[in-house]
Amino acid sequence: MSSAAAAATAASEKPPVQICKGINGLDKVVLRDVRGSSVEVYLYGAHVTSWKNEHGEELLFVSSKAIFKPPKAIRGGIPICFPQFSNLGPLEAHGFARNRFWIIDPSPPPFPVNSSNKTYVDLLLKPTEDDMKIWPHSFEFRLRVTLGPAGDLMLTSRIRNTNSDGKPFTFTFAYHTYFSVSDISEIRVEGLETLDYLDNLQSRQRFTEQGDAITFESEVDKIYLSTPTKIAILDHEKKRTFVIRKDGLPDAVVWNPWDKKAKSMADFGDDEYKHMLCIEAAAIEKPITLKPGEEWRGRQELSAVPSSYCSGQLDPRRVLQGS
């Protein structure tokens, strides 16, 4: 039996949505498609930690040294940065959504959804009294994680201001996605050519990207601005292309710590930088402001396709024209 057939057989015997215990007894939700693809999301941080294709291949990177122990954020997968990206504000780096316990939303609001797709989970975060002390705003953050019939992974965030004091609030946001790649030095990113970016390694100075496609030979930490709705990561060795489609998230962070920074991170293997790349759909340069009762929505859809399908189709000039 092929690996895909085995994965599909195993998936067909289990429910499409299952709640179970993960590492260190933390609750997680497993989504499965009948063809064999799957997604795992921990209630701690509403953190997607696994996305596998129909062959059972892992598409996200999680460090072998990741610490699945609150209050530490999980290193890898898709951490959610809210209400603050990085250190751009008074809160802890990347805010607190990624190290809070979320609940399964008991009554999610109606959602425009393809009725044939039942493989999703709705998660909800509301601030605790302690959260209100460090960020004095009332909000409801709803996240829907969906596994599409073709194995695509969709994350839709809906953040509502529920302040009763009439005050607006402002936040920055990112899906800090860690993609699994074969060899970082062989990777190309298309869709960010000619764009302006802020270089976090140079005090967020603004530069313009010169290259044809982005390739990697040293540490990178850049915030690309006014990016297209579609970005591609071409993995030559795996003959695989990741396509990121995003909505409501104008920026894209590109990050790889490279060897020196990797060694300085306790929850990251010294050589693991070779096998990961973060491309983060984000709203950073222009923070989002919501008045009471207003809602913001930010969505990303991830797909993995054979490279032959993409290289011609994702001609950078055509990507920028939004085709």
Salt bridges, closest charged atoms under 4 A:
ASP27 OD1 - LYS21 NZ 2.74
ASP33 OD2 - ARG35 NH1 3.30
GLU40 OE1 - LYS28 NZ 2.87
GLU57 OE1 - ARG240 NH2 3.20
ASP105 OD2 - ARG142 NE 2.64
ASP122 OD1 - ARG144 NE 2.84
ASP130 OD1 - LYS133 NZ 3.44
ASP131 OD1 - ARG100 NE 2.68
GLU140 OE2 - LYS126 NZ 3.83
GLU140 OE1 - ARG142 NH1 2.77
GLU190 OE2 - ARG188 NH2 3.05
ASP196 OD2 - ARG206 NE 3.13
GLU209 OE1 - LYS222 NZ 3.90
GLU219 OE2 - LYS261 NZ 2.92
ASP267 OD2 - LYS72 NZ 3.65
ASP267 OD1 - ARG75 NE 3.17
GLU280 OE2 - HIS176 NE2 3.41
GLU285 OE2 - ARG206 NH1 3.12
GLU285 OE1 - LYS286 NZ 3.61
GLU295 OE2 - ARG160 NH2 3.45
GLU301 OE1 - ARG299 NH1 3.40
ASP315 OD2 - ARG317 NH2 3.10
